Structure formats: structure tokens, C-alpha cells
Amino acid sequence: MNAISKKERGLPAAVIWGYVATLIFMVGDGLEHGWLSPYLVEQGLTVQQSATLFTAYGAVLAVASYFSGVLTEALGPRRVMLAGLLLWLVGQILFIEFGLKDHNYAWMLPTYALRGFGYPLFCYSFLVWVTYRSPDRIMATAVGLFWAAWSGGLYVVGSYFPAYMIPKIGYIGLMWSAVVWVIVGGIVGLLVVKDEGIRSEGNSKEKMKSLLSGLTICVEKPKVAIGGIVRIINSTGIGALPIFFPLYLSSEYGFSTGQWLQVWGTMWVANISFNLVIPYISDRWLGWRNTVMWIGSFGCGVMTLVMLYTPQVFGNSFWAMTVVGIFFGIVLCGFVPLTALVTSLAPNQKGSAMAVVSFGAGMSYFIAPAIVGAFIGIVGVHGVMWIFAGLYFLGAVLMKFMKSPDEEKQNEENYLSEKYTG
């Protein structure tokens, strides 16, 4: 497999259009994330059933996230992206027609889970392509642009659009509009992404080895495995919030679904606004590891607790929650350099390293609702929020072991300098 040259001075136009495709696709994927759990509970499901639905979705999403990286190298990004698009459409249509319309939980569970194959295969395959097409000197920025597009679609437009459209077309109509968003984004992505320079041409045995490389690299390079764990933590707390926190704000402090969606959307506007600033600071001054450790991990741990206690101090204050959401969105940007850091640990196996990172991202959407379902009835909202804060603090500790090759080299040079000058 021959990597595409990294001598290009900037990002190719096709990559820019790929970001646009990612944003549009993720709008369709995210139109229900901020309100589906409260809506299902209002229709008669328990919080535990809702958490189980998202857990099943997250389990499939985790599998798809893992295979997105290695399948991209084995089959090429376009084929994998097409598979993600088709599986998402099938799952969405069946979920609406046979599950959501009739409030049939037996249909909801498998069809919503099937939809979990969609965005990892489509978007993460594109992300692998980005890591090959982008010069090393702007890698963190290129990845930051991807996550800006991803979160812009999933959380920003995916929050504000429902807040505006639900009173006009209803919940079912909104779910059908998601199909249009995904089709448009899917077509744009398939038109601009090419396979050259990524797809391996080996025989079936070599391709099977490629599929397993995401597992073997964790043994060969333990730091990559640590990076995968930190990536799980990255999205676990933030991914769990829509499942139970809007219900808590509504029952205890009188927040409406519309208010929650606006707070949630504003959080991700702030995230996108700083999704280039924080990686730039990371590339230029702070360093990838320190950025993930202090801004991402430690910062998110603190903001999780601030979000929990803000309504207790300020009551039903929309603006107080909005300010907290803004700061939460900013510190969440601290995780952006993680992808660049992990791939730098395996420069000749970027697809395999990306498989681990993508699997971590997917696993977070399995673990997050599983934690909610297991502990919400035992320790309540406060206990669950402390669990997620603790996970973020654990991520900060793990980053102590994630020194990049350049950092290791610099430490060695400093050691030798001190040894021979001392």
C-alpha cells in the first residue's frame, strides 16, 4: 500500500467538499439525538428501556467504527462509505415505519441498532482518507476540521433544526426529513472521495490480516491501546447526557425540550468555534498530549460537575446553563489532537491506528447508555454525573503515558545533554 504524498501545501479541494458531505450527512444522523429519549419516555418507555435502545445502537456503532478504518484500507473508502449510506437508510426507514409510528419497542431495538452501521462506515472512512491526504504539519488542524464538520452536523444543526421544525412537521416528519439530509450528504461524499493511494491490493489472506491489524496493533503498540481508551472516555460523558439529563432538567427545574435543544446546540457552536483554535494552539505551542490531558480530559471532568450543580445554584436559568454549555463545548475541543497523536505512534499503520480510535469513539456510545441504565436507578443523576466526571479525570491520568515519538526523542536529547554537561 502506497501512501499519498504529504508534500501538498494545503488541504485538497476534495477534502474540503468531504467536510461539507460529513456535515450534511451528520445533520440527518443527529436530528433525533437531543430529543428521542425524552420523547420515548413520554410515549410509555422507561428510562432503562430507552438506555437499552441506545446501548444496542452503540454496540453496533462500536463494531462499525472498528471496521471502518481497516475496511477502508482493504476495500477503499468509497465502497465503505456507500455501505454506510445504504445501511443507515434501511435502518432509518424501518425504524420509522415499524417502530416509531406504532411505538413498537420490539421493532425499535433492531432497526435503530441497524442504523448504527451508518455514520461510522461513512464518516470514519472519510477521516482515514483525510489522514492520508493531509500534510503532517497540519494534521491536527485537518482532523479538527473533520470533527468541526461532524459535530456541526450532529449537534449544532441537528439541535437547532429540530427545535425549529418539530412544531411545524412533528417528530415523525422530522425523522423523514433526516433521510433527505443523509442522501444529499452521501451523494456529495461519494462524488469527491477517491480510492487511489489507500486501498490495498493484496490477496484475501492479506486483507483478512488487515482486518485483524486493529487488534494486533494494540499488543504491538500499547500506547495506541491507551489512546483508544481515552477516545472512549472522550465521548462517554457527553454522549450520555441526552439520555437522562434533559429529563432531569425538565422534572426538577422546569426546562422545556426546546430550551434543552438550544443549550445543547449552543454547546456545539462553541465547540466548532474553537475546534480550529485549540488544535492550532496544540500544534504550535502546547503539544498534542498536554492538550488532551489538561484541556480535554481534566477540563471535561470539571465541566461535567459544573453542569450538574449549575441548576442547583441558579435554578431554571436558561442563560446560566447556556454559559456552562459554551465552556463545556470549548474544553471538549481538547480531545481533537488525540487522533493525530495516536496515528503518529504508528506512522506505517495509520488505518489500523485509526481503527482503534474509531472503535473507541463507537464504544463510548455503547458504554455511555449502559452506565446510565445500570446506575441511574441506584445512584441517581448525581451519582451518574460523578461517574462520568471520574472517567474524564482517569483519562487525564492515562495521558501521562501517551508521549509522542517527538516528545520521547526530545526527552532523550535533554537527558543526554544534562548527562554530558553535568
N, C-alpha and C positions, 0 to 999 in steps of 0.2 A: 504494500500500500504506500503510495507516494503522497506526502502531504502537499497541499497547495503552498506556493511560495509566500513567505511572510514579508516580502520586500515592498509590497504595496504601501504607499504613503498614508493612505487613509482607508476608510470603510468603502467597499464597492457599493454601487447603487443598488444592486440586487439585495444586499444585506439590509439596506435601509428599507426597501419595499417589503422585505421579510419581517421587519419590525412592525410595519403597518398591518401586514397579514396577521401577525401574532395578536396585536391589539384587537382587531376586529373579531377574530376567532374567539378570543377570551371574553369579549363582551357577551357573546352568545352563551358561552360556558358559564358565565358568572351571574346571569340575570336573576337566578333564584337563590344564590348563596346567602344573601343577607336576610331573607325573609322566610325561606322554605320551612325551617324547623318550627318557628312560632306558628306559621300557618297550619302545619300538620297537627300540632298540638291543639290548636283551636278546632280542628276538624275531628278530634277524638283520640289521636295517638298520645301515648305517654312520652315524656322526655326520654325515657330509656329506649322506647321503640324508635324515636327519631334519631337518637345517638347510634342505634344499631344500623339504621339505614345508611348513615354517613360512614359508619365503620366498614360496612360491606363495600361501599363506594371507594373508601380509602384503601382497602385491601387490594382491589383490582387496580386502582390507580398506582399503588406501590409496585405491583408486578409490571405494569406497563411502563412505569418510569424507569425501572431497571433495564428492561429490554430495549428501551428507546435508544440508548447510547450504543449498545453492541449491535443491535439490528441495523442502525444507521451505517455502521462500518461494514456490516455483512451484506446488506441489500441496497444501500444508498438511501439518502434522506427522502427522496420523492416518494418512493414506494411506501416507506414507513408513514410518512405524512398522510398519504392517501388512505392507508388502512385506518389511521386515527380518525380521519374525517368521516369515513363510512360507518365505523363502529359507533361514533358519537351520534350520528343521525339516526341509526337504527334504535339505539338505546333511548334517545330522547322521544322519538315518535311513539314507541311502545309504552314508555313511562307516562306520557300524557294520556294516550288513548285508553289504556287498560288499567293504569294505576291511579293517576291523579284525578281523572274525571269521576271515577267510581269510588274513590277513597279505598281502593283495594290494596291493602298492605302486602298481600301475597304477590301481587304483580309489581308493586313499587320496588320491592327489595332487589329482585334480579335485574330489572330493567334499568334502575338507577345505577346499579353496580356495573352493568354493561357499558354505560356511558362513561365510566371511569377510565376506559381504554383511550378515550378520545384525545384530550388535550396533551397528555404526556407523549403519546406517539407523534402527534402533530407538532407541538411546540418544542419539546426537548430534542427531537431530531433536528429541528432547525437550529437549536442552540449549539449542538455538536458541530453543525456546518459553520456556524459563526466562529467557533474556536479555531477552525482550520483556515477560515478566510481572513481573520483579523491579525494584523501585526502584533507581535508580542508586547511592544512598548505601549499599546493602547488596549491591551486585552481586558483589563478590569473595566475600562470605560465601555468597551464593546459589549461585555456581559451586562454592565449596568444599564445600557440602553435596552437590551433584551428584557431585563426584569422591569424596567420602566414601562415598556410596552405591555408586558404580561400583566403587571399589576394595574396598569391604567385601564386595560380592558376588563379584567376580572373584578376589580374592586371599585374603580372610580366611575367609569361609565356604567359598569354593572351594578352600581348602587344608585346613582342619580337617575338613570333611565327608568328603573322600576319605580322609584319614588314619584316620578312624574307621570308614568304611564299606567300604573295599577288602577288609579281612579277612573281612567279612560277606557281601558280594554280588559281589566280584570286580570286575575292570576293566570288563568288558562290561556288567555290571549297573549299575555306576556311570554309564556313558555313557548308558544308557537312563533312569536317574533324572534326568539333565540335561534330557531332553525335558519332563518334568513341571514342573521349575522354570521353564523358559522359557515354557511355555504359561501358567502361572499369572501370571508377571510380565507377559507380553504382554497378557493379558486385562485386568489391572488398569490398565496404561498406556493401552490403547485406550479404556477407560471414562472416564478422568479428563481426558485431553488433548483440547482443542478446537481448531478451526482458526481461530476468529474473531480478527481483528486481525493475522494473519500472512500467510495465503495471498493472493497477488497475483491480480488478476482480469484481467490483460492478455491480449492475443491470443497466438497461438503464437509469433510473431516476438519479442514482448516476453519470453515465457517462455524462449525459446532464449537471448536476451541475458542473462537472469538466470542461466542455466546456465553461461555463459562469464564471468560477472562475477567469479567467484572467481579467474580467471586475470588479467583486466584490472586488478583492484584491486591486484595485486602490482606492476604497472607504474605505476599512478596513485599508489599509496602504498607506496613501497619499505619503509617500516618494518613494514608488515603482512607483507611477504615475509620480513623478518628474523625476525619473530615466528613465522612458520611453520617456519623453520629451527630456531629454539630449541625449538619444540614437538617437532620430530623428535628432537633431541638428548635432550629430556626423558625419553622412553620407550625410547630405543635401548639404553642400557646395562642398565637394569633389565629390559627385555623380553627381552634375550638370555640373561640368567642361567639360567633354567630349561632352556635347550637344552643347555648344556655344563657348568655349574658343579656341579650335583649329581653328575654322572658323575665329575668331578674330585675332589670331596669323598669319594665312595664309594671310588674306586680308590686314592687317595693317603692318605686319613686314616680310612677305615672308617666314614663316616657312612652311616646307612641312609636309604631313601626316606622313611620316617616322620619321622625327625629333620629331614631337609631340609624337608619339608612344614610341620613345626611352626615351624622358623626362618622360613621364607617367610611363613607365616600371621601370626606374631608381628610381623614387619616391617610388615605391612599393618594390624595392630591399632594399632600405634604411629602409622602414617600417618593412620588415621582419627581417632585421638585428638587429633592436632594439626592436622587438616585444617580445623578451625574456629579454633584458636588462632593459627596462622601468618597466615591471611588477615585475622583481626581486627587483629593487630599491623600487618599491611601496610596495611589501610585507615586505621588510627588514627595510626600513627607512622612506620613505616619507609618506606612508599611501595611501589607495585607493582614498579617497576623494580629498586630495590635489593634487594627480597625475592627476586626471580627471579635476580638476578645473584649475590648472596652466599650466601643460604641454599640456593637451588635448584641453580644451576649449579656454583658453586665447592664447595659442601658435598657434592654428589653425586660430584664428581670425587675429593675426598678420601676419601669413604666407599667408593668403588669399590676404591681401593688398600688401604684398611684391611681390607676384606672379603677381598681376595686374600691379604694377608700374615698375617692372624689365625691361620689353621690352622697356618702355618709356625712361629708363635711358641708357640701353645697346644696344638697337636696336635688330637686328637679330643676337643675340648671343646665340647659342645653349648651350654653356658651362655655361653661366650665368643662363639660365633657368634650366639647369640640377642641378646646385648647389642649387637653390631655391627649386626644386623638392625634393632633398635629405633632406633638412631641414624640408620641409612640411611633408614628409613621417615619419621623426623621431618624430615630435610633435604629429602626429596623433596617435602614439602608446600610448599616454597618456590616451586615452579612453578605453584601454583594461581592466583595473581593474573595469570598470563600471558594468560588468556582475557579477563579484564576489561580489561587494558592494550591488547590488540590491538583489541578491539571499540570502545574509546574513541578509537582512531585513525580509525575510520570509523563515526561515530555514525548516519549515514543508510544505511549498507550493512552492518548487523550480520550478516545472513545470509551475505553474501559474505566478510566477515572471518572469520566462524566456519567457512566452507568451507575457508579456508586453514589455520586452526588444526586443524580436524578432519582435513584431509588430512595435516598434519604428524604428527598422532597415529597415523594409519594407516600412513604411510610408515615410521615407526620400526619397525613390526612386519614390514616388508619389508627394511629396511636391516640391522636387528639380526641376523637369521639369515643374511643374505647375507654380512655381515662374518665371522661365525663360520665359515660354510662355506668362505670364501675364505682365511682366515688361520689357522685352528686347526691346520692341518697344517704351516704354515710357521713360525709364531712361538710356537705352543703356547698354553696357557691364560694364562700370564703376559703374553705379548705382546698377546693379545686384550683382557685386562683393562686394560692400559695404553692401548690404542687407545680404549676406551670412556671411560676417565678423561680422556684428551686431548680427546675430543669435549665432555665436560662443561665443561672449562676453556675451550674455544673458545666455548661458549655464554655464559660469563661475559663474555668479551671482546665478543661481539656485543651484549649487553645495554647496553653503553655508548652505543649508537646508538639505543636504544629509548625516548627521552624522550617522556612523555605530553604532550598539549596543555596540561594544567595546569602541568606542570613546565617546558615551554617558555615559557609565559606568565610564570611566577614568575621564571625566569632573565632574561627580558626586562625585567621590572619592576626586578629587582635591578641590572641593567646600567644602566638609565636613572637609577635612584636614585643609584648611585655616580657616574655621569657628571655629574649636575647638582649633587650635593652636594660632589663633588671639585673 
